[in-house]
Amino acid sequence: MRVYVFDEENELDLEMKVNEVLSDYDSDDIFDIKYSVAVTYDEREQIYCFSCMIIIK
C-alpha cells in the first residue's frame, strides 16, 4: 500500500495535487480517499486548511 497526504490553504490547489496523483492510478488501485476542512481565526483573518489522504492498494 501507498499513502499520500496533502495539506493546502486553497481548495483548488488541493484539487490539482490530488488529481495529479490520481491520474497515475486506475480506479481499482484506489483503496480510500479521506477529505477534511478545518478553519480557524487569528484575530485578523480566517485561515483554512484543506487536506486529503489517498490510500492506494
C-alpha positions as CSV (number, residue, x, y, z in Angstrom):
1,M,0.0,0.0,0.0
2,R,1.0,3.6,-0.5
3,V,-0.4,6.7,1.3
4,Y,-0.4,10.3,0.0
5,V,-1.3,13.2,2.3
6,F,-1.9,16.7,1.1
7,D,-2.5,19.9,3.0
8,E,-3.3,23.2,1.2
9,E,-4.7,26.6,2.1
10,N,-6.8,26.7,-1.0
11,E,-9.2,24.0,-2.2
12,L,-8.2,24.5,-5.9
13,D,-4.5,23.8,-5.0
14,L,-5.6,20.6,-3.2
15,E,-7.7,19.5,-6.1
16,M,-4.8,20.0,-8.5
17,K,-2.4,17.9,-6.4
18,V,-5.0,15.1,-5.8
19,N,-5.9,14.9,-9.5
20,E,-2.2,14.8,-10.4
21,V,-1.7,11.7,-8.2
22,L,-4.9,10.0,-9.2
23,S,-4.0,10.3,-12.9
24,D,-1.2,7.8,-12.2
25,Y,-3.5,5.0,-11.0
26,D,-6.5,3.1,-12.1
27,S,-9.7,3.4,-10.1
28,D,-9.2,-0.3,-9.0
29,D,-6.0,0.7,-7.3
30,I,-7.6,3.3,-5.1
31,F,-8.4,1.9,-1.7
32,D,-9.8,5.0,0.0
33,I,-9.8,8.8,0.0
34,K,-10.4,11.0,3.1
35,Y,-11.1,14.7,2.9
36,S,-11.1,17.3,5.6
37,V,-11.6,21.0,6.0
38,A,-10.5,23.0,9.1
39,V,-10.9,26.7,9.8
40,T,-9.5,29.0,12.5
41,Y,-9.5,32.7,13.1
42,D,-6.3,34.5,14.2
43,E,-7.8,38.0,15.1
44,R,-7.1,39.2,11.5
45,E,-8.4,36.6,9.1
46,Q,-9.9,33.2,8.8
47,I,-7.4,30.5,8.0
48,Y,-8.5,27.4,6.1
49,C,-6.8,24.1,5.9
50,F,-7.9,21.7,3.1
51,S,-6.5,18.2,3.5
52,C,-6.8,14.9,1.8
53,M,-5.4,11.4,2.3
54,I,-5.3,8.9,-0.6
55,I,-4.6,5.2,0.1
56,I,-3.5,3.2,-2.9
57,K,-3.5,-0.6,-2.9
